Amino acid sequence: MSLQTQAERELAELLVESLNLEEVEPGSIDPEAPLFNTGLGLDSIDALELALAISKRYGFQLRSDNDENRKIFASLRALSAHVEQNKAV
């Protein structure tokens, strides 16, 4: 398992909190593991809830019609990189 960066750790905490994943420790999320299916097992409803939480916390919208969503939500690391590039300062 790769080590989380500070930004990934903060996003992991938001993920666990916003999706009520009480059995998941934010620090135990492998930043390179898939968020959906075999990884954390998230589904499309989780993606919507997470997108809303990211919008509130970081001040930009993740659009459902974005062709890049599979890449953006591929892993904690990919999502964190997208957030860091797009967040309002």
C-alpha positions in Angstrom: 0.0 0.0 0.0 1.2 3.5 -0.9 1.4 6.2 1.7 -1.2 8.9 1.6 -0.2 12.5 1.1 -1.7 15.1 3.4 -4.3 16.1 0.7 -5.2 12.4 0.2 -5.6 12.0 3.9 -8.0 15.0 4.1 -10.0 13.7 1.2 -10.1 10.2 2.7 -11.5 11.7 5.9 -14.2 13.6 3.9 -15.0 10.4 2.0 -15.4 8.3 5.2 -17.4 11.1 6.9 -19.7 12.0 4.1 -20.5 8.4 3.2 -20.8 7.2 6.8 -18.2 4.5 6.3 -17.9 3.9 10.0 -16.0 0.6 9.6 -13.3 2.3 7.4 -10.3 4.1 8.9 -9.4 7.0 6.5 -5.7 6.2 6.9 -6.3 2.6 5.8 -7.5 3.6 2.3 -4.9 2.7 -0.2 -4.6 5.8 -2.4 -4.0 3.7 -5.5 -6.8 1.2 -5.0 -10.1 1.5 -6.9 -12.8 3.4 -5.1 -15.6 1.4 -6.8 -16.3 -2.3 -7.2 -13.3 -4.4 -5.9 -11.8 -1.5 -4.0 -13.9 0.4 -1.4 -17.0 -1.0 -3.1 -18.6 2.4 -3.7 -21.5 2.8 -6.1 -23.0 5.6 -8.2 -25.1 7.0 -5.3 -21.9 7.2 -3.2 -20.2 9.0 -6.1 -23.0 11.6 -6.1 -22.8 12.1 -2.3 -19.0 12.4 -2.5 -19.3 14.9 -5.4 -21.6 17.0 -3.3 -19.3 16.9 -0.2 -16.3 17.8 -2.4 -18.3 20.7 -3.9 -19.2 22.1 -0.4 -15.7 21.6 1.0 -13.5 22.6 -2.0 -15.8 25.1 -3.8 -16.0 23.5 -7.3 -18.5 21.1 -8.9 -17.8 17.6 -10.2 -20.3 17.3 -13.1 -22.0 14.0 -13.8 -21.7 14.5 -17.5 -17.9 14.8 -17.4 -16.4 12.2 -19.7 -13.3 12.1 -17.4 -15.3 10.9 -14.3 -14.0 7.3 -14.6 -10.4 8.6 -14.4 -11.2 11.2 -11.8 -13.0 8.7 -9.5 -10.6 5.8 -10.3 -8.8 6.1 -6.9 -8.2 8.3 -3.9 -5.0 9.5 -5.6 -6.7 10.4 -8.9 -9.6 12.1 -7.1 -7.2 14.0 -4.8 -5.1 15.2 -7.8 -8.3 16.5 -9.5 -9.4 18.3 -6.3 -6.0 19.9 -5.9 -6.1 21.2 -9.5 -9.6 22.6 -9.3 -10.3 23.6 -5.7 -11.1 27.3 -5.0 -8.3 28.9 -3.1 
